[in-house]
């Protein structure tokens, strides 16, 4: 029974690490449309028509028009953005995103090492 229990613990730990390492995207303060074009990174755009923000992998200036490329749903066509319709643009914060993603992972690995190392000392071979 103990080998099965040990394998289940390992599988549970692996699955927990897998779920927590999926990533999280954090966004920081407001920027202008021109700054979003210059940065060429992920942005979240809130429009006056819709309070739910749209996520774009990047925004480009093509023939005098601002074009947003959707982050998700790669089959979706690019979206033209009108400056007067935008209420807020937030840029991707890489540092905070990495901290949020890897801190729980490091915590779980640390706890796992601590628990497995103390658990093996208690085992008396019988």
N, C-alpha and C positions, 0 to 999 in steps of 0.2 A: 504493500500500500504506500510505503514511503517513497519509492521511486516514481509512482504515478503522481503523488502530491508534489514532488519536486519538479516534475515535468510541467504540471499545470501552473505552478508558480512561474516557471520560466516563460511559458506561453503567455500568461497574463502580463508579465512584465514587458515582454516584447510587444504585445498589442497596445499596451499603455504608451510605450515609447513611440510606436508608430502613429497613434492618434495625436499625441501631443506635438509631434514633429511636423505636422501638416502645414503649419505656418499660419501667420496672422499678419495682416497688413495694418499698419498704423499711419495715420495722416496727421500732418502738422498744419499750422496756420494758413491763413488766406493768402493767395498770390493772384497776380493779374493773368489775363489770358496770354499776354506776350511772354511773361515769365514761364508759363506752362509750356509754351512752344519751345522756348530756349532750353528748358530743363530736360525735355524729351524723356520723361519718366511717368510712372503711374500718377493719375490725378483723379480726384472725386469732384464732380461738377454738380452743383445744385442750381436748378433753374427756378424762375419765378412761377412757372406753370406747375411744377411738380416738386413737392418738398422732399421726396426720396431722391438721394443723389445717384447720379450715373457714374460708373467707374470706367475710365478709359486707360488703356495701356500707354497712350501718348496722344498729344494734340499736335497737329502740323498745320502750317500756313501754306495752302495750295491755291494759287491763282487769286490771292487776296481773300480767300475764305478760310475760316478756321474749321478744321476737320478733326473730329475725335474718333479714335479707333477703339472700339469696345474691348474691355479687358476680358470679358467672358463671352461665350457664344461666338466663337471665331467666324461662324458663317454669317453673322450679322454684318451688314454693310456699314461703312463709315458714316458718321453722323455729322452734319453741318451744324456748327454752333454759332449762334447769333450773340454778339457782344451785349446787346441791350436786354437779352432774355436771361443772362447768367446773373445769379445773385451771389454765388460763392464758389471758389475753386480752392481745393486743398491739395497740397502735394504730398507724395509718398515720403515717409520718414524711415529711411533704411535702418538707421541705428536702433530706433525704438522697436521696429518690427523684428529685428534680430534678437533683441533682448527679450521681447515678449515670447518669441518662438522657442528660444533655447534655454531660458531660465527654468521653466517647468521640467524640461528634459534633463537638465543637469541635476535638478533637485531629485528627480526619480532615480537617476543613476546613482547619485550619492546615497540616497536612502536604501537602494537595492544593495549596494556594496556594504553598507553598514549592517543591514539585516542579514545578508548572506554570510558575512564574516563572523558575526556573533552567533549565528545559528549553527555554523559548522564546528565551533568550539564546544558547544553543548552536546554534540553527538558523541556518544561513547562507544560506537562500534557495535552495539547490540541491538 
